[in-house]
């Protein structure tokens, strides 16, 4: 692959969408974690972040499977 082909290559949805969602989780955790921890709701924080990570993992797997089927 030449340098020009590398520049024109699109980033797959199965890569950029989970990354955007991970950045979103990090930002929301940084914003809300201090108040939740101060209120003693650490379990709630951990469960919400855990469920979000599972959802992102499932999304990644489904998008990869879809890309594989469509031949992208």
C-alpha positions as CSV (number, residue, x, y, z in Angstrom):
1,X,0.0,0.0,0.0
2,X,1.4,3.4,-1.0
3,X,1.4,6.5,1.2
4,X,-1.4,8.0,-0.8
5,X,-3.6,4.9,-0.4
6,X,-3.1,5.1,3.4
7,X,-4.3,8.7,3.5
8,X,-7.4,7.9,1.5
9,X,-8.3,4.8,3.6
10,X,-11.4,5.3,5.7
11,X,-11.5,4.5,9.4
12,X,-14.0,1.7,9.9
13,X,-17.1,2.4,12.0
14,X,-16.2,-0.5,14.2
15,X,-13.1,1.4,15.3
16,X,-14.2,5.1,15.6
17,X,-17.6,4.6,17.1
18,X,-16.4,2.6,20.2
19,X,-13.6,5.0,20.6
20,X,-16.0,8.0,20.7
21,X,-18.2,6.2,23.2
22,X,-15.2,5.4,25.4
23,X,-14.2,9.0,25.4
24,X,-17.7,9.9,26.3
25,X,-17.7,7.4,29.2
26,X,-14.4,8.8,30.5
27,X,-15.7,12.3,30.4
28,X,-19.0,11.5,32.1
29,X,-17.2,9.5,34.8
30,X,-14.8,12.3,35.4
31,X,-17.7,14.7,35.7
32,X,-20.1,12.7,37.9
33,X,-17.7,10.4,39.8
34,X,-16.7,12.8,42.5
35,X,-20.3,13.6,43.5
36,X,-21.4,10.0,43.4
37,X,-18.4,8.9,45.5
38,X,-19.1,11.7,48.0
39,X,-22.8,10.5,48.2
40,X,-21.6,6.9,48.8
41,X,-22.8,5.6,45.5
42,X,-19.7,3.9,44.4
43,X,-21.5,0.7,43.5
44,X,-23.9,2.6,41.2
45,X,-20.9,4.2,39.5
46,X,-19.1,0.9,39.0
47,X,-22.2,-0.8,37.7
48,X,-23.1,2.0,35.2
49,X,-19.5,2.1,33.8
50,X,-19.4,-1.7,33.7
51,X,-22.7,-2.0,31.8
52,X,-21.6,0.8,29.4
53,X,-18.4,-1.1,28.7
54,X,-20.3,-4.3,28.0
55,X,-22.6,-2.5,25.6
56,X,-19.6,-1.0,23.8
57,X,-18.0,-4.4,23.5
58,X,-21.2,-5.9,22.0
59,X,-21.4,-3.0,19.6
60,X,-17.8,-3.5,18.5
61,X,-18.5,-7.2,17.9
62,X,-21.7,-6.6,16.0
63,X,-20.1,-3.9,13.8
64,X,-17.1,-6.1,13.0
65,X,-19.4,-8.9,12.0
66,X,-21.5,-6.5,9.8
67,X,-18.3,-5.2,8.1
68,X,-17.1,-8.8,7.5
69,X,-20.4,-9.7,5.9
70,X,-20.6,-6.7,3.7
71,X,-16.9,-7.1,2.6
72,X,-15.6,-3.8,3.8
